[in-house]
């Protein structure tokens, strides 16, 4: 049974800015496939100049002692809650065990600096099954920037997922001008009415949505209600601009939306009155005289899909202190 952490963001995903910065071997299949956002696929009897084409990372057959390794830079540094080592479609060529380690480094290290870093073992020689999503809980309060997958001794892995909670470095943020809802800054989805087609966490993910599937879309309603989502902001702040983005949603964009705010997640005040939305459009609204806000609620009428929700503003003094506290508690230095 999957742990609750599988619903958390994949901090390693290419979609979040992750990168496979090094692997000691990739003879049969490229290391970059490890963090492809899409599920792995397979086409039987599809051969390239290296043999059967696999949608994953595959190393040569070892004829000497040792193991194979790949290092992934997390797109969103944070606290890991669990990892998935997915061996989909690797049957006679998967590794029997793996070790997953992580480290926290500042700046932009090169490969030699990463290899010399202080690595913490999160999964110690975990057993792997072939053609399986192998899930491992992680129990560490530390914030990490990189993960290292070691396979014992060789073979193929389709995907590496590193699920957890992003933790922003306050030194890299402008407290007077930032997206208070952004996932990479510490924003979280705490509740939503429906996530039939896709997760609402997509709303606050980094970057623009490339396709409809990278947004949040609900089922078609057949009643008199409406759909909604609640975001806990990265920290307390004052919202100045709201961006409601329906890019890629054409015949399924909401007709209208409202935006509400709260200082405690329970009592709500109006940020944006019921406003008509256009399909496939980035809507930007200036907000005025907004009090300190810790949570925001987006209501869409009656249903449909949104690509992104951005809430630009400034941290309050309490918000700055909270962001510093969260970072300090996860900093292992």
C-alpha positions, 0 to 999 in steps of 0.5 A: 500500500502506498504511503501518503507521501506519494501525493506530495510533489516530486522534487526531482522531476524535470518539470520542477527543474530537476536534472540528472547531473552525472552517472558513471555509466549509461551504456544502454539507456540515458540517465535523463530518463530517470526524471521524465515527468510522464510515466515510463513506456515501452515498445517491444522489439524496438531496437537502436544501435545499443539494443532494445530501446528502454525508457529509463536509465540502464547500465552495462553488465558489470564484469568487475566488482562495483556498483553504478550511480546517478546524481540528481539535482532536485528542482525544488530543494526540500525535506524528502518523505519518500522515494520511488525507484520504478523498474517498469518494463525492466524484467531480466535486467533490473538491479536487485537492490538500491541505495538512495543518499542525499546531500545539501550543498550551497551554490552551484557545485560541479560533479567533483564537488558533489562526489566529495560532498557529505552524503546521508543514506536514506535507503540502505540497500533496499530490495528491488522487484522488476517491473515494479514501483518500489516505494521506500519511506524516508525519515529525515527532517533535513532539507536536501538539494541533491539525491544519489541513486546507487544500484547494486550492482548494475541494470535498469531503472525507469524512474526515480521519484523523490516526494517531499515538501519544498523548503525555500532558502530565504536568502534567495527570495525577495521578501517584498516581491514574491509569489506567496502561493508558489510550491517552491517557496513553501506554498501548499494545497490543503484542500480541494473539492475535486481532482478527477483529472489532475492534482491541484498542486499543479496550480502552484508548480514552477513555470508555466503549464506546457499542456492542459495536463499540467494544470488542475482540472475537475470533473463535469458537475451535474449539480448546483455546486462549484469547485474550489481549492485552498492554498496555504501560503508559504508564509503570512503576507499581503497579496498585491496581484492575483494571476488566474491562468486558464492557458490550454483550457479552451472548452473546459475553462471555468466561466467565473471565479472568486478569490478569498483570503484568511488569516487563520484558514477558517474565517474568510474575506473577499480578495476578488469578487466573482469575475468572468474568465476567458478560456486560454488566458492569463488573467492578472488582477490588482488587489487593494487594501488586503489584510495579512493573509495566510490562506487563499481559496479559489472558487471556480464556477461551476467547474473546469480547469486552471493552469496556474494560480499566482499570488504576488505580494510581500511577506509580513514581519511574521511571515519573514520570521516563519520562513526563516524558522522553517529553513533553520529547522531543516538545515543540517549545518 
